[in-house]
Amino acid sequence: MVSWLGYGNSATVSIVLDDEETRTKVPVLLEDDGKEYQHLFYDGDNVSGKVLIKLKQEGKKLEHQGIKIEFLGQIEIYYDRGNHYEFVKLDKDLARPGDMTESCSFPFEFLKVVKQYESYTGRNVRLRYFLRVTISRRLVDIIHEKELMVHQLSSYPETNSSLKMEVGIEDCLHIEFEYNRSKYHLNDVIVGKIYFILVRIKIKHMELSIIKRETTGSGPNTYNENEQINRYEIMDGAPVRGESIPIRLFLSAYDLTPTMKDVNKKFSVRYYLNLVLVDEEDRRYFKQQEITLWRKSPLSLKPENRGVVALESTLNENPVNSVS
């Protein structure tokens, strides 16, 4: 009915970036399990290009109350889809109210745009950056959006001590394990060792996994979602006292993000190494230790564009079944 009255989308809108052919693209999984490629930006990068408006019927005028483009940073909590939290909003007017009688293009430019957070899509929350063009009309606006991907780069941490922990049951089991560092970049390798000091129960196997914990909300409305990223079997069979087992885990094999703390007071993303032992009666003994993940600047990035943020420690031991 709206289209028959002449208020439908009588024009198509597209956004073409100035460096679209040369700018890096990254794959992004969609909600329907599909995949699309988005152009990658960093904090401080310019965002510029052209808005192309093509009339569906040349010569037939398109009345509008103005045309604008916006650069938006937005957080969407999935259980609160009606509310979108904007932390960045820049806009530029492209055309004053009037009539369009032919297809045309409008250049735009947002200079040195601050992008303080990394793009993120999780189980309960999404942080997105996008461009939105709006052709304002009396009844139905014509709106077109283009998604952008943003990565946050970090510098090498000044301190990066090893992790040493113990797990066990009094007079039955005593294990020490050590990881070479507490902070890792996303393409790093976790190297460690596990030492069996006392073994008086029959261990069937042992595994190491990475747990991602996504936290949304605050106070009594806090919701935690745990996701097991991987499962790496360290040992199959009973260990003996004095035995040590090496660990080498390549992070580049997994789909990980940097650690995110209290992003715009809406959500956090943390990672844990989870060590699990299973005895012959299928009882499970475990120990979790938080690690910090950060994104290293790619070598291909020009030095002037390597805007990095200081890496903040988020270490927080979670003692479970600890030996005193």
FENMORA-V919957 format. One record per helix or strand of 3 or more residues. SS is the DSSP state (H for helix, E for strand). FROM is the first residue (numbers start at 1). LEN is the number of residues. If there is no record, write none. Layout:
# FENMORA-V919957
{{SS | FROM | LEN} {SS | FROM | LEN}}
This chain:
# FENMORA-V919957
{{E | 11 | 7} {E | 25 | 5} {E | 35 | 8} {E | 47 | 9} {E | 62 | 3} {E | 67 | 11} {H | 78 | 3} {E | 84 | 12} {E | 98 | 3} {E | 104 | 7} {E | 125 | 11} {E | 142 | 10} {E | 163 | 7} {E | 173 | 7} {E | 183 | 3} {E | 189 | 11} {E | 203 | 14} {H | 219 | 3} {E | 223 | 6} {E | 232 | 5} {E | 244 | 7} {H | 251 | 3} {E | 260 | 4} {E | 267 | 13} {E | 284 | 11} {H | 303 | 3}}
